[in-house]
Amino acid sequence: MELNKETIKKIRGLIAFAVAAVVLGVNYQKVFALVGDCMAMISPFILGSAIAFVLNVPMRAIETYTPLKKINRGRRPLCLVLAICLVLGVLTVVIFVVGPELVSTIMGLQKSIPLFFENIQAQAESFFASYPEIVTYIEQVDVNWEQIGKEVMGFLTSGASTMVASTLSAAISIVSGVANFCIGFVFAVYVLLTKETLAKQAGRLLMAYLPESLCENIVKVASLTEKTFSNFLAGQCVEAVILGTMFFLTLTVMRLPYALLIGVLIAFTALIPIFGAFVGCIVGAFLILMVSPVKALVFLVVFQVLQQIEGNLIYPHVVGGSVGLPSIWVLVAVTLGGSAMGVLGMLVFIPLCSVLYTLLKGAVHNRLNQKRMKSRKIANKNHKGPDGKGRP
């Protein structure tokens, strides 16, 4: 091998990479701790980026579909204020609509829960009176109540000693969370007000240090990712509103209790793809069970019917169509995301898989076109004779 300047440069790069890999491998715990500290430091800005991304969806719609686009000066701040007011207005309406219903539900549960358990106790006494052999078997079971009492007291004593520390830690976490949210919100406002300038600066930075073809690919992938995530967010909200409205109208028509509360609860939990509505189902079934077990059973049947309609018809077409991902891959993305990262993974993996699906689809299309062109050239070459003319 000739040791010219280019070869020496490559050898130095390989040596530096090997040394860095060995150092990282030996001190991986410190590296992970350092990465965690860095993530904690920049967490307000990550939160701010997420807030900016969410607010950008209604702000862009306001800028596009309202007469405000005719205003040149001050249009962006006005659209941002309207977007913030829109989000806060939706939350306020939900709170004021659900709040009284929630208070009346809690007051009703204070009366219905004791009656429910009294009914359970009466039914249990009647059951045991009908089957005395069960009572005899239970009496033969030896339970060391004294030991259980000591263990419970020991647990409570040790728990009381850490209660003050836990309370202080929770208070610090709340204050830190509020501070991070405030910093993130201010950062989001600055990002939304200057998003075009920031995009141009990022493009200039990429062009300065990366090849032009790579910069074009990065910009293309970033644009596709932003469009896909925005469409997914809008589609998920539309799907949640549709599902909540379906439950509210159905429960109202069937005269089941807590129709409004359960409808809003299912709409919020439905923001978690596919499986989120089941959380609302459990809470709704419990609330109705305190009123009537028969009605709770009817609610479970209604939930299964509406969930099948939503899962097989509405969700794949509304959300899957909004991100350009076929229905079967929506289910796969939700399952993989939930297994890897829980609820956050469910929300992230659908648009992420949609981006990968679109990129892979484009790559496969280009690859097939190249193979077709190559096959045509070979066929044309074989079709011609040695003199370059067609064979006789």
For each residue, the residues with C-beta under 8 A, 3 or more apart:
1: 7
2: 7
3: 7 8
4: 7 8
5: 8 9
6: 9 10
7: 1 2 3 4 10 11
8: 3 4 5 11 12
9: 5 6 12 13
10: 6 7 13 14
11: 7 8 14 15
12: 8 9 15 16
13: 9 10 16 17
14: 10 11 17 18
15: 11 12 18 19
16: 12 13 19 20
17: 13 14 20 21
18: 14 15 21 22
19: 15 16 22 23
20: 16 17 23 24
21: 17 18 24 25
22: 18 19 25 26
23: 19 20 26 27
24: 20 21 27 28 31
25: 21 22 28
26: 22 23
27: 23 24 30 31
28: 24 25 31 32
29: 32 33
30: 27 33 34
31: 24 27 28 34 35
32: 28 29 35 36
33: 29 30 36 37
34: 30 31 37 38
35: 31 32 38 39
36: 32 33 39 40
37: 33 34 40 41
38: 34 35 41 42
39: 35 36 42 43 46
40: 36 37 43
41: 37 38
42: 38 39 45 46
43: 39 40 46 47 180
44: 47 48 179 180 181 183 184 187
45: 42 48 49 183 184 187
46: 39 42 43 49 50 184
47: 43 44 50 51 180 181 184
48: 44 45 51 52 183 184 185 186 187 188 191
49: 45 46 52 53 187 188 191
50: 46 47 53 54 184
51: 47 48 54 55 184 185 188
52: 48 49 55 56 187 188 189 191 192 195
53: 49 50 56 57 229 230 233
54: 50 51 57 87 233
55: 51 52 58 59 80 83 84 87 188 192
56: 52 53 59 60 192 195 230
57: 53 54 60 61 230 233 234
58: 55 61 62 83 86 87
59: 55 56 62 63 79 80 82 83 192
60: 56 57 63 64 230
61: 57 58 64 65
62: 58 59 65 66 68 79 82 83 86
63: 59 60 66 68 69 75 76 79
64: 60 61 69
65: 61 62
66: 62 63 69 79
67: 70
68: 62 63 71 75 78 79 82
69: 63 64 66 75
70: 67
71: 68 74 75 78
72: 75
73:
74: 71 77 78
75: 63 68 69 71 72 78 79
76: 63 79 80 192 193
77: 74 80 81 193
78: 68 71 74 75 81 82
79: 59 62 63 66 68 75 76 82 83
80: 55 59 76 77 83 84 189 192 193
81: 77 78 84 85
82: 59 62 68 78 79 85 86
83: 55 58 59 62 79 80 86 87
84: 55 80 81 87 88
85: 81 82 88 89
86: 58 62 82 83 89 90
87: 54 55 58 83 84 90 91
88: 84 85 91 92
89: 85 86 92 93
90: 86 87 93 94
91: 87 88 94 95
92: 88 89 95 96
93: 89 90 96 97
94: 90 91 97 98 264
95: 91 92 98 99
96: 92 93 99 100
97: 93 94 100 101 260 264
98: 94 95 101 102 260 261 264
99: 95 96 102 103
100: 96 97 103 104
101: 97 98 104 105 258 260 261
102: 98 99 105 106 261
103: 99 100 106 107
104: 100 101 107 108
105: 101 102 108 109 258 261 287
106: 102 103 109 110
107: 103 104 110 111
108: 104 105 111 112 290 291
109: 105 106 112 113 287 290
110: 106 107 113 114
111: 107 108 114 115
112: 108 109 115 116 290 291
113: 109 110 116 117 290
114: 110 111 117 118
115: 111 112 118 119
116: 112 113 119 120 289 290
117: 113 114 120 121
118: 114 115 121 122
119: 115 116 122 123
120: 116 117 123 124
121: 117 118 124 125
122: 118 119 125 126
123: 119 120 126 127
124: 120 121 127 128
125: 121 122 128 129
126: 122 123 129 130
127: 123 124 130 131
128: 124 125 131 132 134 135
129: 125 126 132
130: 126 127
131: 127 128 134 135
132: 128 129 135 136
133: 136 137
134: 128 131 137 138
135: 128 131 132 138 139
136: 132 133 139 140
137: 133 134 140 141
138: 134 135 141
139: 135 136
140: 136 137
141: 137 138
142:
143: 148
144: 147 148
145: 148 149
146: 149 150
147: 144 150 151
148: 143 144 145 151 152
149: 145 146 152 153
150: 146 147 153 154
151: 147 148 154 155
152: 148 149 155 156
153: 149 150 156 157
154: 150 151 157 158
155: 151 152 158 159
156: 152 153 159 160
157: 153 154 160 161
158: 154 155 161 162
159: 155 156 162 163
160: 156 157 163
161: 157 158
162: 158 159 165 166
163: 159 160 166 167
164: 167 168
165: 162 168 169
166: 162 163 169 170
167: 163 164 170 171
168: 164 165 171 172
169: 165 166 172 173
170: 166 167 173 174
171: 167 168 174 175
172: 168 169 175 176
173: 169 170 176 177
174: 170 171 177 178
175: 171 172 178 179
176: 172 173 179 180
177: 173 174 180 181
178: 174 175 181 182
179: 44 175 176 182 183
180: 43 44 47 176 177 183 184
181: 44 47 177 178 184 185
182: 178 179 185 186
183: 44 45 48 179 180 186 187
184: 44 45 46 47 48 50 51 180 181 187 188
185: 48 51 181 182 188 189
186: 48 182 183 189 190
187: 44 45 48 49 52 183 184 190 191
188: 48 49 51 52 55 184 185 191 192
189: 52 80 185 186 192 193
190: 186 187 193 194
191: 48 49 52 187 188 194 195 198
192: 52 55 56 59 76 80 188 189 195
193: 76 77 80 189 190
194: 190 191 197 198
195: 52 56 191 192 198 199
196: 199 200
197: 194 200 201
198: 191 194 195 201 202
199: 195 196 202 203
200: 196 197 203 204
201: 197 198 204 205
202: 198 199 205 206
203: 199 200 206 207 215 219
204: 200 201 207 208
205: 201 202 208 209
206: 202 203 209 210 214 215 218 219
207: 203 204 210 212 215
208: 204 205
209: 205 206
210: 206 207 214 215 218
211: 214 215
212: 207 215 216
213: 216 217
214: 206 210 211 217 218
215: 203 206 207 210 211 212 218 219
216: 212 213 219 220
217: 213 214 220 221
218: 206 210 214 215 221 222
219: 203 206 215 216 222 223
220: 216 217 223 224
221: 217 218 224 225 355 359
222: 218 219 225 226
223: 219 220 226 227
224: 220 221 227 228 355 358 359
225: 221 222 228 229 351 355
226: 222 223 229 230
227: 223 224 230 231
228: 224 225 231 232 323 324 351 354 355 358
229: 53 225 226 232 233 351
230: 53 56 57 60 226 227 233 234
231: 227 228 234 235 322 323 324 351
232: 228 229 235 236 319 322 323 350 351 354
233: 53 54 57 229 230 236 237
234: 57 230 231 237 238 322
235: 231 232 238 239 318 319 321 322 323
236: 232 233 239 240 271 273 319 347
237: 233 234 240 241 271
238: 234 235 241 242 318
239: 235 236 242 243 270 310 314 315 318 319
240: 236 237 243 244 267 268 270 271
241: 237 238 244 245 267
242: 238 239 245 246 310 314 318
243: 239 240 246 247 266 267 270 277 306 310 314
244: 240 241 247 248 263 264 266 267 268 270
245: 241 242 248 249 263 267
246: 242 243 249 250 306 309 310
247: 243 244 250 251 259 262 263 266 267 302 303 306
248: 244 245 251 252 259 260 262 263 264
249: 245 246 252 253
250: 246 247 253 254 302 306
251: 247 248 254 256 258 259 262 263 299 302
252: 248 249 255 256 259
253: 249 250
254: 250 251 298 302
255: 252
256: 251 252 259 288 295 298 299 302
257: 287 288 291 292 295
258: 101 105 251 261 262 284 287 288
259: 247 248 251 252 256 262 263
260: 97 98 101 248 263 264
261: 98 101 102 105 258 264 265 287
262: 247 248 251 258 259 265 266 280 283 284 287 288 299
263: 244 245 247 248 251 259 260 266 267
264: 94 97 98 244 248 260 261 267 268
265: 261 262 268 269 280 283 284
266: 243 244 247 262 263 269 270 277 280 281 284
267: 240 241 243 244 245 247 263 264 270
268: 240 244 264 265 271 280
269: 265 266 272 276 277 278 279 280
270: 239 240 243 244 266 267 276 277 280 310
271: 236 237 240 268 276 347
272: 269 275 276 279 343 346 347
273: 236 276 315 319 330 334 346 347 350
274: 311 315 330 331 334 346
275: 272 278 334 338 346
276: 269 270 271 272 273 279 280 343 346
277: 243 266 269 270 280 281 303 307 310
278: 269 275 281 282 307
279: 269 272 276 282 283
280: 262 265 266 268 269 270 276 277 283 284
281: 266 277 278 284 285 300 303 307
282: 278 279 285 286
283: 262 265 279 280 286 287
284: 258 262 265 266 280 281 287 288 299 303
285: 281 282 288 289 296 299 300 303
286: 282 283 289 290 296
287: 105 109 257 258 261 262 283 284 290 291
288: 256 257 258 262 284 285 291 292 295 296 299
289: 116 285 286 292 293 296
290: 108 109 112 113 116 286 287
291: 108 112 257 287 288 295 296
292: 257 288 289 295 296
293: 289 296 297
294: 297 298
295: 256 257 288 291 292 298 299
296: 285 286 288 289 291 292 293 299 300
297: 293 294 300 301
298: 254 256 294 295 301 302
299: 251 256 262 284 285 288 295 296 302 303
300: 281 285 296 297 303 304
301: 297 298 304 305
302: 247 250 251 254 256 298 299 305 306
303: 247 277 281 284 285 299 300 306 307
304: 300 301 307 308
305: 301 302 308 309
306: 243 246 247 250 302 303 309 310
307: 277 278 281 303 304 310 311
308: 304 305 311 312
309: 246 305 306 312 313 314
310: 239 242 243 246 270 277 306 307 313 314 315
311: 274 307 308 314 315 316
312: 308 309 315 316
313: 309 310 316 317
314: 239 242 243 309 310 311 317 318
315: 239 273 274 310 311 312 318 319 320 330
316: 311 312 313 319 320 321 326 327 330
317: 313 314 320 321 327
318: 235 238 239 242 314 315 321 322
319: 232 235 236 239 273 315 316 322 323 330 350
320: 315 316 317 323 324 325 326 327 329 330
321: 235 316 317 318 324
322: 231 232 234 235 318 319
323: 228 231 232 235 319 320 350 351 354
324: 228 231 320 321 354 357 358
325: 320 329 330 333 350 353 354 357
326: 316 320 329 330
327: 316 317 320 330 331
328: 331 332
329: 320 325 326 332 333 353 357
330: 273 274 315 316 319 320 325 326 327 333 334 350
331: 274 327 328 334 335
332: 328 329 335 336 353
333: 325 329 330 336 337 349 350 352 353 354
334: 273 274 275 330 331 337 338 346 349 350
335: 331 332 338 339
336: 332 333 339 340 345 349 353
337: 333 334 340 341 344 345 346 347 348 349 350
338: 275 334 335 341 342 343 345 346
339: 335 336 345
340: 336 337 345 349
341: 337 338 344 345 346 348 349
342: 338 345 346
343: 272 276 338 346 347
344: 337 341 347 348
345: 336 337 338 339 340 341 342 348 349
346: 272 273 274 275 276 334 337 338 341 342 343 349 350
347: 236 271 272 273 337 343 344 350
348: 337 341 344 345 351 352
349: 333 334 336 337 340 341 345 346 352 353
350: 232 273 319 323 325 330 333 334 337 346 347 353 354
351: 225 228 229 231 232 323 348 354 355
352: 333 348 349 355 356
353: 325 329 332 333 336 349 350 356 357
354: 228 232 323 324 325 333 350 351 357 358
355: 221 224 225 228 351 352 358 359
356: 352 353 359 360
357: 324 325 329 353 354 360 361
358: 224 228 324 354 355 361 362
359: 221 224 355 356 362 363
360: 356 357 363 364
361: 357 358 364 365
362: 358 359 365 366
363: 359 360 366 367
364: 360 361 367 368
365: 361 362 368 369
366: 362 363 369 370
367: 363 364 370 371
368: 364 365 371 372
369: 365 366 372 373
370: 366 367 373 374
371: 367 368 374 375
372: 368 369 375 376
373: 369 370 376 377
374: 370 371 377 378
375: 371 372 378 379
376: 372 373 379 380
377: 373 374 380 381
378: 374 375 381 382
379: 375 376 382 383
380: 376 377 383 384
381: 377 378 384
382: 378 379
383: 379 380 390 391
384: 380 381 388 389 390 391
385: 388 389 390 391 392
386:
387:
388: 384 385
389: 384 385
390: 383 384 385
391: 383 384 385
392: 385
